[in-house]
Amino acid sequence: MHNLNIIEEQKVLLMPNYAELFKKDLETEIRQAREYGLELYVVRISRPGRHSFSHPDMAAKLKVRFKKVYPVAYNTVYVIVNRKEDAEKDSISELPGLDGVSVDTAVLGKDFSTLEDFLEL
């Protein structure tokens, strides 16, 4: 049991800093969306009032459908998408294990124009 605890501690220490990775990737996505005239949506999915023990890996469930998934907190995951259909609450809520989640979407050009604008939302 002691060795299992040590492995879990090491796993946590070696986890990527998803918040910083998200910021870096979002900045790149904003630049590319402008350059190529693409739509860009940032979706925040959270499970208010629930602990990670009841739904241990929301990010893994989202990675089934999305490529750019950033678990920045135990109950909050950001997803970057380029299609409006992918950013809709019904599209996300229909995934297995994601019923009852809160879904908020920010749109490039409407809700934010730069990374700094997004971080102030």
N, C-alpha and C positions, 0 to 999 in steps of 0.2 A: 504494500500500500504506500509506503514511504517513497519508493521509486516512481510510482504513478504520480504522486504529488509533485515530485521534482520535474517530471516530464511536462506536466501541465503548466508549471511555473515557467519553464523554458519556452514552451509554446507561446505563452502570453508575451514574454519578453521579445521573442523573435517575430511577432506579428507586425505586418507593415503598418505604418502610420497612415491609416486610410484618410484621415482629414487632410493631411498635407498632399497625399496622392490625388485626392479629389480636387483640391484647389489647382494643382498643377495641370491635371487633365482637363478641367473645366476651362482654364485659360487657353489651352491649345484648341479645345473644341469651339470656343467662341471665335477665335481667330480663323479657324478653318470654315466655320459656318458663314462668316462674313465674306471670306475670300471666294468661296464656291457657291454662295447664295443658298445655303441650306437652312432648314428650320432647325431650331435647337430648343429642347425642353429639358428642364431639370425637375425631376420628380422626387419629392421627399415622402417616404413611406414610414409611418411610425405606428407603434402599437401603444397608445396611451394607457397608463394605469396597469399595465401587465409587466411582469418580470420575465427575464430571459429564461427562467426555469420552465415556464409553461409553454413557450415557443422558442426553443433554443437557437434556431438558425434561420431567421427570416431572410438573410442575404443568400443563403444556399437555395432557398425556394425561388428567389427572384432570378438567380443566375441560370435557372432552367430556361428562361425566356430572354433575358437581357445580358449583354456583354459588359456594359460599363456600370458595375454595381459597387457601391462604396459603403460598407457598414461602419459609419462614423461613431455609433454608440450602440449599446446593447439593444435598444428599442427603436433606433432610427437608421434608415438606410437611404442613401441618395442614388438615383439612377439617372444617367444621361442618355437621352434618346433623340432621334431626329425625325420621328413620325408622330403626329398628333394622336393617332390611334393607340400608340404604345403608351402615351402619357395619360390616357383616360382612366378614371377611377375604376370603372366597371372592368376594363381590360386587366387591371392589376388584381382587383378583388376576386376575380374568378379563378385565380391560381390556387391550387390546393394549399390549405393552411394559412391563407392570407385574408380570410373573412374577418371583418371588424377592424381592419386597419384604417388609419387616417392617411389620405393621399392629397398632397398639395403640389401644384405644378406652377413653375415659373417659366415664362416664355422669353427667349431672347428677342430684344427689340420692343417688347411690350412691358415686361416687368423689370428687366435689367438690360444693360448694354455692355457692361464690363464685369470682370470678376469682383471688383470692389463694390459695384452696385448690388451684385448678387449677395455678397457677404453682409450687406446692410439690411437685407430683407428680413 
